[in-house]
Amino acid sequence: MNHILEVKNLTKKYLNKTVLDQLSLNIEEGKIVGILGSNGSGKTTLIKILTGLLRQTSGEVLIDGRSVGVGTKAVVSYLPDRNFLYKWMKIDDACNLYKDFYSDFDENKFGELLDFMKLEKIMKIDTLSKGMHEKLNLSLVLSRNAKLYILDEPIAGVDPVARDQILNAIINNFNEKSSMIITTHLVRDMENMLDDVVFLKDGNIVLTGNAEALREEKGMQIDDIYKVVFGE
């Protein structure tokens, strides 16, 4: 069994506040894993450590057998929870930016995703709706031939039509030789695509396992388990 991600006793503190508390987690190759939790659960802090945007207080993180750094950025394709493109750009400029930064960027795949999302390269970034922004950002991220994709709240705040397109794009473009982490609190919309789930609460993993096995064990859907765990 090969693990693309190994997290051992990961702790992150801000002054006297512990955001992640001795968290340990392994993710297998070929899996789509949902990190589920409400706001303040530690999801974003975990993702920022995995992507090298934050340093942990203690513990170890290995991606593809390497500590987080320049080497791991080359194998991780990251979708943040906010827009990361310059407003002056056109979509074609964003494409060229990714080509320059990432040797694994597949321009043909990007073109196919744009067609699916009903976007055009001549469109200006500052004229796009929130849903169109999300679809563009996801298209860029999925067009890399990465080993690990990390999607932070990919459907938050978008309309139902854009949401369906985004979900279909993720499902249709997932490469089983890679792995994917998706953070979300919109569990009902995403649970059917998740192989494994991790429930994160107050910086601790309170429940984790294979999604289908948990459904059978608990006799309920993952969304309902989420509501029980988080008291919603």
C-alpha positions as CSV (number, residue, x, y, z in Angstrom):
1,M,0.0,0.0,0.0
2,N,1.5,3.3,-1.1
3,H,0.7,6.5,0.7
4,I,1.0,9.8,-1.3
5,L,0.5,11.7,2.0
6,E,1.8,10.8,5.5
7,V,1.0,13.1,8.4
8,K,2.4,12.3,11.8
9,N,1.6,14.0,15.1
10,L,1.0,17.3,13.3
11,T,0.5,20.3,15.6
12,K,-0.1,23.9,14.8
13,K,-0.3,26.6,17.6
14,Y,-0.9,30.3,17.4
15,L,0.3,31.7,20.8
16,N,-1.8,29.8,23.3
17,K,-4.4,28.5,20.8
18,T,-3.9,25.0,19.4
19,V,-5.5,24.8,15.9
20,L,-4.2,21.3,15.0
21,D,-3.5,18.8,17.9
22,Q,-1.3,15.8,17.3
23,L,-3.0,15.0,14.0
24,S,-2.0,11.8,12.2
25,L,-3.3,10.8,8.7
26,N,-2.3,8.7,5.7
27,I,-3.8,9.0,2.3
28,E,-3.4,6.2,-0.3
29,E,-2.7,6.7,-3.9
30,G,-5.8,6.6,-6.1
31,K,-8.2,7.8,-3.5
32,I,-10.5,10.8,-3.3
33,V,-10.6,11.9,0.4
34,G,-12.9,14.4,2.0
35,I,-11.7,16.5,4.9
36,L,-15.0,17.4,6.5
37,G,-15.6,20.0,9.2
38,S,-17.3,23.2,10.0
39,N,-15.6,26.6,10.1
40,G,-12.8,26.7,12.6
41,S,-12.3,23.0,12.6
42,G,-8.7,23.3,11.3
43,K,-9.3,22.4,7.6
44,T,-7.7,25.4,6.1
45,T,-4.7,25.4,8.4
46,L,-4.1,21.7,7.5
47,I,-4.3,22.5,3.8
48,K,-2.0,25.5,4.1
49,I,0.6,23.3,5.8
50,L,0.3,20.6,3.1
51,T,0.8,23.2,0.4
52,G,3.7,25.0,2.1
53,L,1.9,28.2,2.9
54,L,2.3,27.6,6.7
55,R,4.8,25.8,8.8
56,Q,3.7,23.4,11.5
57,T,4.7,23.9,15.2
58,S,5.7,20.2,15.4
59,G,5.1,16.9,13.7
60,E,6.0,15.6,10.2
61,V,4.4,15.9,6.8
62,L,5.6,13.8,3.9
63,I,4.2,14.1,0.3
64,D,5.4,11.5,-2.1
65,G,8.0,10.6,0.5
66,R,9.4,14.1,0.8
67,S,9.0,16.9,3.3
68,V,6.9,19.8,2.2
69,G,9.0,22.2,0.1
70,V,9.9,23.0,-3.5
71,G,10.0,19.4,-4.4
72,T,6.4,18.7,-3.2
73,K,5.0,21.8,-4.9
74,A,6.0,20.2,-8.2
75,V,3.6,17.2,-7.5
76,V,0.8,19.1,-5.8
77,S,-1.9,21.0,-7.7
78,Y,-3.8,23.3,-5.3
79,L,-7.1,25.0,-5.6
80,P,-7.4,27.7,-2.8
81,D,-10.7,28.8,-1.4
82,R,-10.3,32.3,-3.0
83,N,-9.5,33.7,-6.4
84,F,-5.8,33.8,-7.1
85,L,-5.6,35.4,-10.6
86,Y,-4.9,39.0,-11.5
87,K,-7.9,41.1,-12.5
88,W,-6.1,42.5,-15.6
89,M,-5.7,39.0,-17.1
90,K,-7.7,37.3,-19.8
91,I,-8.2,33.5,-19.5
92,D,-5.5,33.0,-22.1
93,D,-3.0,34.9,-19.8
94,A,-3.9,32.6,-17.0
95,C,-3.2,29.6,-19.3
96,N,0.2,31.0,-20.2
97,L,1.0,31.7,-16.5
98,Y,0.4,28.1,-15.6
99,K,2.4,26.9,-18.6
100,D,5.4,29.0,-17.4
101,F,5.1,27.8,-13.8
102,Y,4.2,24.1,-14.1
103,S,6.0,21.7,-16.5
104,D,3.1,19.2,-16.1
105,F,0.4,21.6,-17.3
106,D,-1.6,20.1,-20.2
107,E,-2.8,22.9,-22.5
108,N,-5.0,20.6,-24.5
109,K,-6.7,19.3,-21.4
110,F,-7.2,22.9,-20.3
111,G,-8.9,23.7,-23.6
112,E,-11.2,20.7,-23.2
113,L,-12.2,21.8,-19.7
114,L,-12.8,25.4,-20.9
115,D,-15.2,24.0,-23.5
116,F,-17.0,21.9,-20.9
117,M,-17.2,24.9,-18.6
118,K,-18.4,27.1,-21.4
119,L,-15.5,29.5,-21.0
120,E,-13.4,31.1,-23.7
121,K,-9.7,32.2,-23.6
122,I,-10.6,35.8,-24.7
123,M,-12.7,36.4,-21.6
124,K,-11.4,38.9,-19.1
125,I,-10.9,37.8,-15.5
126,D,-12.6,40.9,-14.0
127,T,-15.8,40.2,-16.0
128,L,-16.3,36.7,-14.7
129,S,-19.0,35.8,-12.1
130,K,-18.1,33.9,-8.9
131,G,-19.2,30.7,-10.5
132,M,-17.1,31.3,-13.6
133,H,-14.1,32.2,-11.5
134,E,-14.4,28.8,-9.7
135,K,-14.8,26.9,-12.9
136,L,-11.7,28.6,-14.4
137,N,-9.6,28.1,-11.3
138,L,-10.6,24.4,-11.2
139,S,-9.9,24.0,-14.9
140,L,-6.3,25.3,-14.3
141,V,-5.8,23.0,-11.3
142,L,-7.1,19.9,-13.0
143,S,-5.1,20.5,-16.2
144,R,-1.9,19.7,-14.3
145,N,-0.7,16.1,-14.3
146,A,-0.1,16.1,-10.6
147,K,0.2,13.3,-8.1
148,L,-1.9,15.0,-5.4
149,Y,-4.8,17.5,-6.0
150,I,-5.9,19.6,-3.1
151,L,-9.2,21.4,-3.5
152,D,-10.3,23.7,-0.7
153,E,-14.1,24.3,-0.7
154,P,-14.4,24.0,-4.5
155,I,-18.2,24.5,-4.6
156,A,-18.7,27.0,-1.8
157,G,-20.8,30.0,-2.7
158,V,-21.6,29.0,-6.3
159,D,-25.0,28.5,-7.9
160,P,-26.5,25.0,-8.6
161,V,-25.7,25.0,-12.3
162,A,-22.0,25.9,-11.7
163,R,-21.9,23.5,-8.8
164,D,-23.0,20.6,-11.0
165,Q,-20.4,21.5,-13.7
166,I,-17.7,21.6,-11.1
167,L,-18.6,18.3,-9.6
168,N,-18.8,16.6,-13.0
169,A,-15.4,18.1,-14.0
170,I,-13.8,16.7,-10.9
171,I,-15.3,13.2,-11.4
172,N,-14.6,13.1,-15.2
173,N,-11.0,14.3,-14.9
174,F,-9.8,12.4,-11.8
175,N,-6.8,10.2,-12.7
176,E,-6.8,7.0,-10.6
177,K,-3.0,7.1,-10.6
178,S,-3.2,10.3,-8.5
179,S,-4.9,11.2,-5.3
180,M,-7.2,14.0,-4.3
181,I,-8.1,15.8,-1.1
182,I,-11.3,17.9,-1.0
183,T,-12.2,20.0,2.0
184,T,-15.9,20.9,2.3
185,H,-18.8,21.5,4.7
186,L,-21.3,20.9,1.8
187,V,-21.2,17.2,2.4
188,R,-24.5,16.2,0.7
189,D,-23.4,17.5,-2.7
190,M,-20.0,15.8,-2.6
191,E,-20.2,12.6,-0.6
192,N,-20.9,10.3,-3.5
193,M,-17.5,11.0,-5.0
194,L,-15.5,10.4,-1.8
195,D,-13.7,7.1,-1.2
196,D,-12.6,8.0,2.3
197,V,-13.7,10.7,4.8
198,V,-12.0,12.4,7.7
199,F,-14.1,14.4,10.2
200,L,-12.1,17.2,11.7
201,K,-13.3,19.0,14.8
202,D,-11.3,21.5,16.9
203,G,-8.1,20.4,15.3
204,N,-8.7,16.7,16.0
205,I,-9.8,13.8,13.8
206,V,-12.9,12.6,15.5
207,L,-13.9,10.0,12.9
208,T,-12.3,8.6,9.8
209,G,-12.7,5.7,7.4
210,N,-14.0,4.3,4.1
211,A,-17.1,6.2,3.2
212,E,-19.2,3.1,2.2
213,A,-18.1,1.2,5.3
214,L,-19.2,4.1,7.5
215,R,-22.6,4.2,5.8
216,E,-23.1,0.5,6.5
217,E,-21.8,0.8,10.1
218,K,-23.8,3.8,11.0
219,G,-26.9,3.1,8.9
220,M,-26.9,6.6,7.5
221,Q,-25.5,8.8,4.8
222,I,-22.2,10.7,5.3
223,D,-24.1,14.0,5.4
224,D,-26.3,12.6,8.3
225,I,-23.1,11.4,10.1
226,Y,-21.7,14.9,9.7
227,K,-24.8,16.4,11.3
228,V,-24.4,14.0,14.3
229,V,-20.7,14.7,14.7
230,F,-21.0,18.4,14.5
231,G,-24.4,18.7,16.2
232,E,-26.2,20.3,13.3
